[in-house]
């Protein structure tokens, strides 16, 4: 009987929390109203590695859901529409909110210049340099989605062929792109953004999904022990100062992220009456991870405005409030906006909402 891989959803929540911790600590260090004497961010690991965990999970999910769909009539269109339904409405909504914030609070934002082509590129997930010479979209966190959508397109092309041919196209294209910085350095244009070793992490995820498809399984204890080993490896990279070698990010950060994902992704699913309350809460966190990723910058900034007015000076109090507000805000966005909108769009197109299933 097929069941959801709860552990993978929990891992998504962990990854989103890593990103949140990174941004909350960074924002605290930038707030002038806080008493920062003696304050030092807690960085046992590179918290930004949550993005790398997401990329490995993404490669896993895509291949896991579509492994038997290569060469099937209609599979490519079904795949790409289903993925766009999942990410476009929330991301476009967040982008519109960011544009409004830039307009309303231009005097309080360091990068408030707007360029029409940059805005258009942001909505199309296409890397266009902003007025400051950076490839960040209007919604800065959308830089990860510019990689995601590229992967979707490559994966969609592969689905037109048999699994052997299609998978060769996907792995070949992504690997070539990821290794291209070793051969040529693009100075400008979208390739200057896309040619990044981080794309190899999608390949890592595909490899994990293939292992699962071939029957490789771990017990829950061993799976979470492997995850802990990945965290230890990530901490080692941080301690050695290698976590910031972005030119080889797929090695210094990507490989620890791969190990972190391998454990939960390969845990055997056992028959049980129902997951515990704690597991249901964590799985819900995984379901709402995309909402948390997109909405937390707004929550953090709203808390900053309120904290300044209330005279809060302790950075840890500020961070606790910002974290709590981000989690509550994400839950509301997911339950009230993202989930119903995704469901309605899927129903309108006669598509079932994709699930992460165990085999």
N, C-alpha and C positions, 0 to 999 in steps of 0.2 A: 504493500500500500504506500503510495507516495505521500510524503509529508513535507512541510516547510522545514528548511534547515535553520532552525532557530539560532544556532550558534553563529551563523553567518550574519544574521540580522543584529545580533548582539555586537558582533565585531564592527558593523557599520556605526552603531551608536558609540562605541569606543573611539572609532576614527573621528567622528564628528566632535566628540568631547575633546580630543587632542587638539583639533583646530581651534575650538572655542577657548581652551586654556591658553593656547598660544596668543590669541588675539586679545583676550581679557588682560593678560599680563602686560602685553605691549601697550595697550591703551592706558593702563594704570600708570605706566612709566612716563606717559606723555601728558598726563593731566596736571596742570599747574596748581589746581586748588587742593591737591593732595599733599600731605607731608611725606615726602619720599626719602627723608633722611634715614639711612639704615635699611631702606627697602631694596631687595634684590629678587628678581624673578626666580622661581623654582624651575630649574631646567635639568632634571636627571636624564632626559632624552630630548631629542629635537622634536618638539611637539608638532611642527609642520609636517612630520612624516605621516600624519593622519591622511593627508592628500594622497600619499603614495599607497597607503593601505586601501583607500578608495579605488585607485586605479587598478590594483591587483584584483580587488573584488569585482570591478566592472568587467575586466577580461574574463574572469571566472563565470559571472552570470551570463554574459552574452553567449559564450560557447556552451555552457551547461544547458541553457534554454533552447539553443538552436543546433546542437550537435547532429540531430537527426533530421534537420530541415534543409541541409545543403542540397541544392538541385531540385527542390520541391517547388512546383509552380505556385507563385504568389508569396513565397516565403520572404523574399527580399523586401517587397513592399510592406508586408505585414510587420516585419521587423522594424523598419525605419519609422513607420507611422507610429507604432507602439512606443518606441523610444522617444520620439518627439512629443507625443502626448504626455509622456512622463516628465520631461524637463522644460518644454517651451513655456507653458502657461505660468508656472512659478517663477521662472527666470525672467520672462518678459515683465511680469508684475513687479518683481524686485527692481528691474532696470528702470521702469517708469517711476517707481517710488524714489529711486536714487536721483533721477533727473529732477523730480520735484524738490527733493532736498537740496540739490545744488542750486536750484533757482531761488528757493526760499531763504537759504542760509549761505548764500554766496560769500558774504563777508566773513564767515567763520570757517570756510573750507579752503585748505591750502591749494588744492588743484580743482579750481572751479571753471576753467575754460572749457567750452563746448565746441566741437567741430562736427558738422553734419555727417561727414563720411565716417568719422569715428563712431558716432551714434548708430548709423546704419550697420556698420560692421559689428557693433556690439549685439544688435538684435539678431544678426545672421550668424553669430558664433564664428565670425571670420576675423582673424587678427589684423587690425588696422592700428597704426601708431596714433596715440593720442597727441594733443598739442604739446606735450612735454617729452615726446620722443620715446614713449613706452608703449608696449603692446597690451597693457591692461585695458579691458573694456570699461564702459561706464560703471558697471557693477564690478568692482575690481576682482572679487572672488570668482567672477565668471571666466578668468583665465584658464581654470581647470576644465571648464566646459568646452572651451575652444579645442582642447585636446580630445575630450570625450566625443564631440561631434565628428571630428576627423576620424576617430576610430570607428564610429558608427558607419560612416560612409565607406571606409575600407572594408569593414565586415559585411556590409550590405552587398558590395560588389562580389565578395567571396561567395555569398549565398547563391549566386546565380549558377554556380558550378557544383560538381560533385564534391564530397567532403575532402577528398585527397587533393584535388586541384584547388578548390576554394581555400582550404586551409593553407596551402602553399602560397597562394596569392597574399593572404592576410599576413602570415608570418613573415614572408619575404618583404612585403612593403613596409610593415611596421619596423622590422629589424633594420632594414636599409635606412629608414628615416632616423632611427635611434642612434645608429652608428655613423651617420653622415658627418657629424661634427669632427670625427677623427680624420676625415678626408678633406672636407671643404668647410670654410667658415663663411656663412651667408651674412652679408653686411646689412641688408635691408629686405623688405618684403615679407610676406607671410612665412617663407621658409626660414627666415631668421628666428622666428618664434617656434615653428613646428619641429625644426631639426634639433631635438633635445632628447637626451638618453632616457628621459622620464617615460617616453612612450613604450619603452621595452617592458615596463611594468604591466602593460596590457597582455603582453606575451607570457609573462609569468603566470598571470591569472588563467590564461588558456591552458597552460601546462598543468596547473592544479586541477582544472575541470576535467582534463583528459585522464589524469590519474584517478579521479573519482569515478569516471565513467568505466574505467577498467577494473573497478572493484577495490581499490585501495581504501582502507578504512582504519580509523584509530578509535580507541575507546575515548570516552569523555575526559578521563584523567590524563591520558597521553596527549590528547589533542590540546588541552589547555596548558599542559607542560611544554609542548612545542611552542605555543603562543608565548609563554613566559620566556622561553629561550630566545625568541625573536625580540622581545622587549629588552632582554639582557644584551643582545647583540647591538640593538639600537643605542642602548646606554653606553656600550663600549665605543661605538663610533663617535658619540658625543664627547666622551672622555678623551679620546685620541685626537679630537679636533678634525675628524674626517667628515662629519655630518654636513659641513658647509662646503665641501668640494663639489659644487653643483654641476661642474662639467661632466662628472661621472656619477650623477645622482642615482642612476639605476643600480649602481654597485653599493655605494656607501649608505644610502638610505633605502633603495629599492630591495636589496637582498634581505635586510632585516624585516622589511614590510612583507616580503614573500614568506618568510618563516612565520611571522605573526599570523598571516592568513592561512598558512598550510594546516595548522592544527585545527581550528574551528571548521575549515572547509571540508576536512576529511573525516570529521567525527561521524561515527555510525549513528543512525537514527533508530532509537529503540521504541517499541510500542509502549505507550504510557497513557493513562487516562486523560490527563491534562497537564500542561506545564504549570509550575508553581507561580505564585503571584509575582515573585521577584523576576522570574524569567519572562512573564508576560509584560511587566513594566519595561524591562530591558529590550524586549522585542519591539514593543511600541516605540521605544526610543530609536531603534533602527529604522522602523517605518517612517518616523518623522525626521530622520537624519538630514534629508535634503532640505526640508523646511528649516531646520536648525542652521544648516550651512548658509542658506540665503538670508535668513532673517536676523541672525544674531548681531550683525553690525548695527542694525537699527536699534535693537534692544540695548546694546552697550552704550550707544550715544544718548539714548533717552535717559538711561540711568545716570550718565555723566551730567546731563543738564539738571536733573533732579537733585543729584548729590551735591552739586555746586551750590544750588539754592538752599539746600538744607544744612549746609555747613559741614558736611562729612569730609574729614581729612585723612582718616585711616585708609590706606590703600587696600588692605585686606577686607575691610568692610565693604568698600566700593566693589572689589572683585567678586565678593560673595553675592552682593545684590545684583551685579551685572550678569553673573552666571545664572542665578535663579530666574531673573527676568528673561534671559535668553531661552531657557528651557521652557518656561511657561508660555512665552510668546511663540516658540516653535510648535508646541503642542496645539495651541489655538489655531495657528496658521494651517497646520496639517489637517486637523479635524474639521475646521470650518471652511477652508478654502481648497487646499491642495487635493485632499482625498475625494471630496464630492465632485470637484471639477474634473479630475482625472477619470473618475467613474462614469460621469455623464458623457464625456467625450468618447470614452471607450464604448459605451452602450450605443452612442449615436453612430459609431462606425462599426457596430456589431463585432466588437472585439472584447475578449475577456481580459481582465486585468492580469498581467503576467505575475506569476508567483515563482519563488525560488524553491524548487522541488528537489527532494532527495530521491535517488534512484536505488 
